[in-house]
Amino acid sequence: MNDIEHLKFVVSINLKKQRSLSNMTLKELSELTGVSVATLNRIENCAVAPQLHHINILAKFFNISLDEFVKYDKEEIETLMVMKKTLADMVGG
């Protein structure tokens, strides 16, 4: 997995986690941050590499540092990626 894929996955996980802790829908988060629902959805689903200004907006909104928003434990991420692939394989096959 390259650095961009790691970034996409980490931001996806952290966005879902922060949104869940805040008990917010994508629409609510969009309305409060100005980041479109479509963009938030693509970030959460690892469909795009998030732009730095979006990461910055979201980190500020959730009151966490930019470093914390993109920080990951490599071993944990690798485990989650394997789990995600396994689930995708099960659903697809």
C-alpha positions as CSV (number, residue, x, y, z in Angstrom):
1,M,0.0,0.0,0.0
2,N,1.4,3.4,-1.0
3,D,1.4,6.6,1.1
4,I,-1.7,8.0,-0.7
5,E,-3.7,4.8,-0.1
6,H,-2.6,4.9,3.6
7,L,-3.7,8.6,3.8
8,K,-7.1,7.8,2.2
9,F,-7.7,5.0,4.6
10,V,-6.6,6.8,7.7
11,V,-8.6,9.9,7.0
12,S,-11.6,7.7,6.2
13,I,-11.3,5.9,9.5
14,N,-10.8,9.1,11.5
15,L,-13.6,10.9,9.8
16,K,-16.0,8.1,10.5
17,K,-14.8,7.8,14.1
18,Q,-15.1,11.6,14.8
19,R,-18.5,11.8,13.1
20,S,-19.7,8.7,15.0
21,L,-18.5,10.2,18.3
22,S,-20.4,13.4,17.4
23,N,-23.5,11.5,16.4
24,M,-23.7,13.4,13.1
25,T,-24.9,12.5,9.7
26,L,-23.0,13.5,6.6
27,K,-25.6,16.1,5.8
28,E,-25.2,17.7,9.3
29,L,-21.4,17.7,9.0
30,S,-21.6,19.2,5.6
31,E,-23.9,22.0,6.7
32,L,-21.6,22.8,9.6
33,T,-18.3,22.7,7.7
34,G,-19.2,23.7,4.2
35,V,-17.7,20.5,2.8
36,S,-20.2,18.9,0.4
37,V,-22.0,15.7,1.3
38,A,-20.6,14.1,-1.9
39,T,-17.0,15.0,-0.9
40,L,-17.5,13.7,2.7
41,N,-19.0,10.5,1.3
42,R,-16.1,10.0,-1.1
43,I,-13.6,10.6,1.7
44,E,-15.3,8.2,4.0
45,N,-15.4,5.5,1.3
46,C,-11.8,6.0,0.3
47,A,-12.9,7.0,-3.2
48,V,-10.6,10.0,-3.3
49,A,-7.4,11.2,-1.6
50,P,-8.7,14.0,0.6
51,Q,-7.5,17.5,-0.2
52,L,-5.4,19.2,2.5
53,H,-7.9,22.0,2.9
54,H,-10.7,19.5,3.6
55,I,-8.6,17.7,6.2
56,N,-7.8,21.0,7.8
57,I,-11.5,22.1,7.9
58,L,-12.5,18.7,9.4
59,A,-9.7,18.6,12.0
60,K,-10.5,22.2,13.1
61,F,-14.2,21.3,13.3
62,F,-13.6,18.2,15.5
63,N,-11.1,20.2,17.5
64,I,-8.2,17.9,16.9
65,S,-4.8,18.6,15.4
66,L,-4.1,18.0,11.8
67,D,-1.4,15.5,12.8
68,E,-3.9,13.6,14.9
69,F,-6.4,13.5,12.1
70,V,-3.8,11.8,9.7
71,K,-1.9,9.8,12.3
72,Y,-2.1,6.0,12.2
73,D,-0.6,2.9,13.6
74,K,0.8,1.1,10.6
75,E,0.1,-2.3,12.0
76,E,-3.5,-1.4,12.9
77,I,-4.1,0.0,9.4
78,E,-2.7,-3.1,7.7
79,T,-5.0,-5.3,9.8
80,L,-8.0,-3.1,9.0
81,M,-7.1,-3.2,5.3
82,V,-7.0,-7.0,5.3
83,M,-10.3,-7.1,7.1
84,K,-11.8,-4.7,4.6
85,K,-10.6,-6.8,1.7
86,T,-11.9,-10.0,3.3
87,L,-15.3,-8.5,3.7
88,A,-15.3,-7.2,0.2
89,D,-14.3,-10.6,-1.1
90,M,-17.1,-12.2,1.0
91,V,-19.7,-9.8,-0.3
92,G,-18.5,-10.0,-3.9
93,G,-18.1,-13.8,-4.0
